[in-house]
Amino acid sequence: MDELDRAILTFLQKDGRMRFTEIAKELGVSEGTVRNRVARLQAEHGLQIVGMIDPRQIGYDAPAIIGVAVQSPYLESAAAEIATWPEVSYLIMVSGEYDLMVEVMCRDREHLSEFLRERLQKVPGVQRTQTFMILHTYKMASGARPVLTKEVEKSPEDGKV
């Protein structure tokens, strides 16, 4: 990834729908260059452009984040199974008390309860869970880190950009 890729990504972080012609004009390159770079970044899974939604605005009244402790030999298989469920919007492995953090979008408390009892807690290797109901969203990931600027993109070996 070079400086031009980083510059393109910076614009897309602010507005994922920004026209390639606008990005090209701002960067002094052709639209085709921007289009090709974005296509390559998407093909390499370095970039995914998605629409962010507030779950409550579309009728999902029980969004939650769930900490999941999993027995170590089951971690990968448990994560693979959980990742397939439509309620799961985000799944990460973490360090600390839990092994996985799962963000779910459930219609209501009954849906969330069923998800926990009938599915998540029955996954082989799941030892315990802790559910954190999302009460209010103060910020969504639009423009989220990492901010791709020269100041933060330093090489650890020499401290240079």
N, C-alpha and C positions, 0 to 999 in steps of 0.2 A: 504494500500500500504506500503510495507516494503522497506528496503534498497536494496534488490536484484531487486525488481521491478523498483526502481528508477535507479539503475545501468543499467539495460536492456534498459530502456527508453532513457538514456543518449546516449547509442550507436546508438539506432534507430533514435534519433534526428539528429545525424551526417550523418547517411546513412540508410535510411529506407529499403534498400535492403540488408543490411549486413546479411550474413549467420548466422543462429543460431549456427552453429558449431564454428564460429569465436567468437561470443559473449560468448558462453559457455566456450571456452578455456581461454579467457581474464578474465572471472569471476571465473574460477575454479569450474564450475558446469557442469552437463550433458546437452547435447543438448535437451533432453526431458524436462528437467526443464525449459529451456528457452522457448521452444515451448509451453508448458502448460501455463507458465506465460503470454506470449504474447496473446495466445488464450483467457485467462481469461480477460485480460485488454481490448481486443477488444470486447468481449461479454458484458462487463460492460460499454462500451462506453467511457472508459478512454483513449483509443488509437485508432487512425485511421491512417492507412498508405496509403498515396496518392502520386501521382506523381505531382510535381510542373511544370507548363508550363509557358512560356512567351507567352501571348496571341498574340503578334505581330508576333512571329515566326510561328504561325499556321494560320495567315490570319485574326485575329480579330484586326482591326485597330482602334477601338473606345472603349477601356476599360475605365470604369469610376467608380467613387465612388459618390454615391448620398445620401445626407442628406435628410431625410423625416420627416416632422412634422405631427403627427397624433393626432386626437382628442382622449382623453384618453379612452373613452369606446370602441373604435375601435382598440386599439393597438394590442391586441392579434390576432384578426381576420385578420387585415391587414397584420401582420407579417406572419401568416399562409398562406395567399394567395400568397404573394410575394415570399415566400420560395419555392413555387412549380414551379416557372418559370425557364426555362432552362438557360436563360441568367444570372441568379443570382448565383454567385459563393460564396458569403459570405454575411451574414445578421446578424447584431447584434443590440441589444437595447443599447442605450447610454444615458448618462445624458448631459444636456446642451441645446443648441438651437434646436437640432433635437432629435427625439425619436428613429429613426432607421438610421443606416448607411448600405447602400446596395452597394456591389461591383458587377458590371455587366460586362460581356464580350460581346460586340456587334461587328458585322462584320465591320460596317462603321458608319458614322455620321447619315445617313438616318435611319439605323436600331436603333440607339440610340434614335433619335428623335421620331420614331414610338413607341418605348418602353415607353418613357416618356409620350407622348400625349395620346396614345391609351390604355395604360395599367396602368402604375403606377399612373398617376394623376386621373384615374377613380376608384381607389380602395376606397370603402366607408371609410370615416374618414380621408383620406389624405388631409391635408390643404395646404401644400406647399412643394416644393422640391428645392434643390440646387445641381447642378451637377458639379463635379470636374473631368475633363478629365485627365486621366493618361497619362502624356507626356513621362515619362521615368521611368523605374524601376531600382533603385540602389541596392536593396536587396530584395530577396524573403525569405520566412520563413524557409528555411533549416537551422537547428540549432537555431531556434528562441527560445526565452524565453517561459516558464521558464526553466532555466538550472537547472537540478536536482542534486545539490551537497549538501553535509552536511552543508556547510556554509549558504545556503539560506533556508534550510528546518528546521527552528527552530520553536519550539512550542511557541506560544505567551504567554502561562501561565508561563513557567519557563525559556524560552530562551535557552532550550536545544534541541539538535538534536533528 
